[in-house]
Amino acid sequence: MKVTVDEDKCCGAGNCVLLAPEVFDQREDDGIVILLDAEPGEGLHAQVREAAAVCPAGAIEAGEQA
């Protein structure tokens, strides 16, 4: 899985951090998403997909690697 985030779209809701704290964090000053792991292990794929699905700004993309 390859994960990308668009910081410009991020609204700082924090749903991604709650669902997959191993993969996402937030900046202290403005709450914008920080991608901690662009290629998370298989055990995290379901959480990352859910985080992408519930992101209110659509700032997270998670797709299979080529």
N, CA, C and O atoms as a GROMACS GRO file, in nm:
protein
  264
    1MET      N    1   0.084  -0.118   0.000
    1MET     CA    2   0.000   0.000   0.000
    1MET      C    3   0.088   0.124   0.000
    1MET      O    4   0.189   0.131   0.070
    2LYS      N    5   0.047   0.222  -0.080
    2LYS     CA    6   0.116   0.350  -0.086
    2LYS      C    7   0.017   0.457  -0.038
    2LYS      O    8  -0.093   0.467  -0.092
    3VAL      N    9   0.057   0.535   0.061
    3VAL     CA   10  -0.029   0.638   0.118
    3VAL      C   11   0.028   0.776   0.084
    3VAL      O   12   0.149   0.799   0.096
    4THR      N   13  -0.059   0.866   0.042
    4THR     CA   14  -0.019   1.004   0.019
    4THR      C   15  -0.120   1.096   0.089
    4THR      O   16  -0.237   1.060   0.106
    5VAL      N   17  -0.072   1.212   0.129
    5VAL     CA   18  -0.160   1.311   0.190
    5VAL      C   19  -0.141   1.445   0.119
    5VAL      O   20  -0.032   1.476   0.072
    6ASP      N   21  -0.247   1.521   0.112
    6ASP     CA   22  -0.243   1.655   0.055
    6ASP      C   23  -0.262   1.754   0.170
    6ASP      O   24  -0.374   1.779   0.214
    7GLU      N   25  -0.152   1.808   0.217
    7GLU     CA   26  -0.157   1.900   0.330
    7GLU      C   27  -0.243   2.023   0.301
    7GLU      O   28  -0.302   2.080   0.392
    8ASP      N   29  -0.250   2.063   0.175
    8ASP     CA   30  -0.330   2.180   0.139
    8ASP      C   31  -0.480   2.155   0.156
    8ASP      O   32  -0.556   2.248   0.182
    9LYS      N   33  -0.522   2.029   0.142
    9LYS     CA   34  -0.663   1.994   0.160
    9LYS      C   35  -0.700   1.971   0.306
    9LYS      O   36  -0.815   1.990   0.345
   10CYS      N   37  -0.603   1.929   0.386
   10CYS     CA   38  -0.628   1.887   0.524
   10CYS      C   39  -0.692   1.999   0.604
   10CYS      O   40  -0.648   2.114   0.600
   11CYS      N   41  -0.798   1.962   0.680
   11CYS     CA   42  -0.866   2.060   0.764
   11CYS      C   43  -0.836   2.038   0.913
   11CYS      O   44  -0.890   2.108   0.998
   12GLY      N   45  -0.751   1.940   0.943
   12GLY     CA   46  -0.709   1.918   1.081
   12GLY      C   47  -0.812   1.849   1.169
   12GLY      O   48  -0.808   1.866   1.291
   13ALA      N   49  -0.903   1.772   1.111
   13ALA     CA   50  -1.006   1.705   1.190
   13ALA      C   51  -0.948   1.600   1.285
   13ALA      O   52  -1.000   1.579   1.395
   14GLY      N   53  -0.842   1.534   1.243
   14GLY     CA   54  -0.774   1.437   1.329
   14GLY      C   55  -0.830   1.296   1.326
   14GLY      O   56  -0.782   1.211   1.401
   15ASN      N   57  -0.928   1.268   1.241
   15ASN     CA   58  -0.983   1.133   1.233
   15ASN      C   59  -0.876   1.031   1.195
   15ASN      O   60  -0.876   0.919   1.246
   16CYS      N   61  -0.786   1.069   1.108
   16CYS     CA   62  -0.681   0.977   1.063
   16CYS      C   63  -0.590   0.935   1.179
   16CYS      O   64  -0.551   0.819   1.189
   17VAL      N   65  -0.559   1.030   1.265
   17VAL     CA   66  -0.471   1.001   1.379
   17VAL      C   67  -0.541   0.907   1.477
   17VAL      O   68  -0.478   0.817   1.533
   18LEU      N   69  -0.670   0.927   1.496
   18LEU     CA   70  -0.746   0.840   1.586
   18LEU      C   71  -0.754   0.697   1.532
   18LEU      O   72  -0.749   0.601   1.609
   19LEU      N   73  -0.768   0.684   1.401
   19LEU     CA   74  -0.783   0.552   1.339
   19LEU      C   75  -0.651   0.480   1.316
   19LEU      O   76  -0.644   0.358   1.330
   20ALA      N   77  -0.547   0.553   1.281
   20ALA     CA   78  -0.418   0.490   1.248
   20ALA      C   79  -0.302   0.576   1.298
   20ALA      O   80  -0.231   0.638   1.218
   21PRO      N   81  -0.282   0.580   1.430
   21PRO     CA   82  -0.175   0.665   1.486
   21PRO      C   83  -0.034   0.622   1.448
   21PRO      O   84   0.061   0.699   1.462
   22GLU      N   85  -0.020   0.498   1.400
   22GLU     CA   86   0.111   0.452   1.354
   22GLU      C   87   0.147   0.513   1.219
   22GLU      O   88   0.264   0.516   1.181
   23VAL      N   89   0.046   0.560   1.147
   23VAL     CA   90   0.066   0.609   1.010
   23VAL      C   91   0.053   0.761   1.001
   23VAL      O   92   0.120   0.825   0.920
   24PHE      N   93  -0.034   0.820   1.085
   24PHE     CA   94  -0.062   0.963   1.077
   24PHE      C   95  -0.039   1.032   1.211
   24PHE      O   96  -0.057   0.974   1.318
   25ASP      N   97   0.002   1.158   1.203
   25ASP     CA   98   0.012   1.245   1.320
   25ASP      C   99  -0.036   1.382   1.275
   25ASP      O  100  -0.072   1.401   1.159
   26GLN      N  101  -0.036   1.478   1.366
   26GLN     CA  102  -0.076   1.615   1.333
   26GLN      C  103   0.028   1.713   1.382
   26GLN      O  104   0.091   1.692   1.486
   27ARG      N  105   0.046   1.820   1.306
   27ARG     CA  106   0.138   1.926   1.348
   27ARG      C  107   0.081   1.995   1.471
   27ARG      O  108  -0.040   2.016   1.482
   28GLU      N  109   0.168   2.030   1.563
   28GLU     CA  110   0.128   2.096   1.687
   28GLU      C  111   0.060   2.230   1.662
   28GLU      O  112  -0.041   2.262   1.725
   29ASP      N  113   0.115   2.310   1.571
   29ASP     CA  114   0.070   2.448   1.555
   29ASP      C  115  -0.065   2.463   1.485
   29ASP      O  116  -0.142   2.554   1.519
   30ASP      N  117  -0.096   2.375   1.389
   30ASP     CA  118  -0.220   2.396   1.313
   30ASP      C  119  -0.302   2.268   1.291
   30ASP      O  120  -0.409   2.274   1.229
   31GLY      N  121  -0.255   2.154   1.340
   31GLY     CA  122  -0.330   2.031   1.329
   31GLY      C  123  -0.327   1.963   1.193
   31GLY      O  124  -0.396   1.863   1.172
   32ILE      N  125  -0.247   2.014   1.101
   32ILE     CA  126  -0.239   1.956   0.968
   32ILE      C  127  -0.171   1.819   0.975
   32ILE      O  128  -0.078   1.798   1.053
   33VAL      N  129  -0.220   1.727   0.894
   33VAL     CA  130  -0.172   1.588   0.895
   33VAL      C  131  -0.022   1.579   0.865
   33VAL      O  132   0.032   1.654   0.784
   34ILE      N  133   0.041   1.484   0.932
   34ILE     CA  134   0.180   1.446   0.905
   34ILE      C  135   0.178   1.297   0.872
   34ILE      O  136   0.126   1.217   0.950
   35LEU      N  137   0.232   1.260   0.760
   35LEU     CA  138   0.239   1.120   0.720
   35LEU      C  139   0.364   1.058   0.782
   35LEU      O  140   0.476   1.096   0.748
   36LEU      N  141   0.345   0.962   0.871
   36LEU     CA  142   0.457   0.897   0.938
   36LEU      C  143   0.509   0.776   0.862
   36LEU      O  144   0.627   0.742   0.872
   37ASP      N  145   0.421   0.710   0.787
   37ASP     CA  146   0.459   0.587   0.716
   37ASP      C  147   0.385   0.581   0.583
   37ASP      O  148   0.266   0.552   0.578
   38ALA      N  149   0.458   0.609   0.475
   38ALA     CA  150   0.396   0.611   0.341
   38ALA      C  151   0.369   0.472   0.287
   38ALA      O  152   0.294   0.456   0.190
   39GLU      N  153   0.429   0.370   0.347
   39GLU     CA  154   0.410   0.232   0.302
   39GLU      C  155   0.386   0.142   0.424
   39GLU      O  156   0.473   0.062   0.460
   40PRO      N  157   0.270   0.156   0.488
   40PRO     CA  158   0.243   0.079   0.609
   40PRO      C  159   0.228  -0.070   0.581
   40PRO      O  160   0.192  -0.111   0.470
   41GLY      N  161   0.257  -0.150   0.683
   41GLY     CA  162   0.246  -0.294   0.671
   41GLY      C  163   0.101  -0.338   0.651
   41GLY      O  164   0.007  -0.263   0.675
   42GLU      N  165   0.086  -0.461   0.608
   42GLU     CA  166  -0.046  -0.515   0.574
   42GLU      C  167  -0.143  -0.509   0.692
   42GLU      O  168  -0.263  -0.493   0.672
   43GLY      N  169  -0.093  -0.521   0.811
   43GLY     CA  170  -0.177  -0.517   0.930
   43GLY      C  171  -0.245  -0.383   0.953
   43GLY      O  172  -0.339  -0.374   1.032
   44LEU      N  173  -0.198  -0.279   0.886
   44LEU     CA  174  -0.255  -0.145   0.902
   44LEU      C  175  -0.341  -0.102   0.784
   44LEU      O  176  -0.401   0.005   0.788
   45HIS      N  177  -0.349  -0.182   0.680
   45HIS     CA  178  -0.419  -0.142   0.558
   45HIS      C  179  -0.566  -0.107   0.582
   45HIS      O  180  -0.615  -0.007   0.529
   46ALA      N  181  -0.637  -0.187   0.661
   46ALA     CA  182  -0.779  -0.160   0.685
   46ALA      C  183  -0.798  -0.027   0.758
   46ALA      O  184  -0.889   0.049   0.725
   47GLN      N  185  -0.712   0.001   0.855
   47GLN     CA  186  -0.723   0.127   0.929
   47GLN      C  187  -0.693   0.247   0.839
   47GLN      O  188  -0.758   0.350   0.848
   48VAL      N  189  -0.593   0.232   0.753
   48VAL     CA  190  -0.557   0.341   0.663
   48VAL      C  191  -0.669   0.366   0.562
   48VAL      O  192  -0.702   0.481   0.534
   49ARG      N  193  -0.727   0.259   0.508
   49ARG     CA  194  -0.839   0.276   0.415
   49ARG      C  195  -0.956   0.346   0.483
   49ARG      O  196  -1.020   0.433   0.424
   50GLU      N  197  -0.984   0.309   0.608
   50GLU     CA  198  -1.093   0.373   0.681
   50GLU      C  199  -1.062   0.520   0.707
   50GLU      O  200  -1.149   0.606   0.694
   51ALA      N  201  -0.937   0.549   0.743
   51ALA     CA  202  -0.896   0.688   0.766
   51ALA      C  203  -0.916   0.771   0.639
   51ALA      O  204  -0.964   0.884   0.646
   52ALA      N  205  -0.878   0.716   0.525
   52ALA     CA  206  -0.897   0.786   0.398
   52ALA      C  207  -1.045   0.807   0.369
   52ALA      O  208  -1.085   0.913   0.320
   53ALA      N  209  -1.126   0.706   0.399
   53ALA     CA  210  -1.270   0.714   0.371
   53ALA      C  211  -1.341   0.817   0.457
   53ALA      O  212  -1.434   0.882   0.411
   54VAL      N  213  -1.298   0.833   0.581
   54VAL     CA  214  -1.368   0.926   0.672
   54VAL      C  215  -1.306   1.065   0.675
   54VAL      O  216  -1.359   1.154   0.742
   55CYS      N  217  -1.197   1.086   0.604
   55CYS     CA  218  -1.135   1.219   0.602
   55CYS      C  219  -1.232   1.319   0.541
   55CYS      O  220  -1.268   1.306   0.423
   56PRO      N  221  -1.277   1.419   0.618
   56PRO     CA  222  -1.377   1.512   0.567
   56PRO      C  223  -1.327   1.599   0.451
   56PRO      O  224  -1.407   1.651   0.373
   57ALA      N  225  -1.197   1.614   0.441
   57ALA     CA  226  -1.140   1.698   0.335
   57ALA      C  227  -1.092   1.616   0.215
   57ALA      O  228  -1.054   1.674   0.113
   58GLY      N  229  -1.094   1.485   0.225
   58GLY     CA  230  -1.045   1.402   0.116
   58GLY      C  231  -0.897   1.419   0.093
   58GLY      O  232  -0.850   1.413  -0.020
   59ALA      N  233  -0.822   1.441   0.201
   59ALA     CA  234  -0.679   1.471   0.190
   59ALA      C  235  -0.589   1.347   0.187
   59ALA      O  236  -0.469   1.359   0.165
   60ILE      N  237  -0.648   1.229   0.208
   60ILE     CA  238  -0.568   1.106   0.215
   60ILE      C  239  -0.603   1.014   0.099
   60ILE      O  240  -0.720   0.991   0.069
   61GLU      N  241  -0.499   0.963   0.035
   61GLU     CA  242  -0.518   0.863  -0.071
   61GLU      C  243  -0.439   0.740  -0.033
   61GLU      O  244  -0.322   0.750   0.004
   62ALA      N  245  -0.502   0.625  -0.043
   62ALA     CA  246  -0.436   0.500  -0.014
   62ALA      C  247  -0.464   0.403  -0.128
   62ALA      O  248  -0.579   0.370  -0.155
   63GLY      N  249  -0.359   0.359  -0.193
   63GLY     CA  250  -0.374   0.269  -0.305
   63GLY      C  251  -0.272   0.159  -0.301
   63GLY      O  252  -0.173   0.165  -0.227
   64GLU      N  253  -0.297   0.058  -0.380
   64GLU     CA  254  -0.203  -0.054  -0.386
   64GLU      C  255  -0.079  -0.013  -0.464
   64GLU      O  256  -0.085   0.065  -0.559
   65GLN      N  257   0.032  -0.068  -0.422
   65GLN     CA  258   0.158  -0.040  -0.491
   65GLN      C  259   0.163  -0.117  -0.621
   65GLN      O  260   0.104  -0.224  -0.636
   66ALA      N  261   0.235  -0.059  -0.715
   66ALA     CA  262   0.250  -0.125  -0.846
   66ALA      C  263   0.355  -0.233  -0.839
   66ALA      O  264   0.382  -0.299  -0.940
   0.00000   0.00000   0.00000
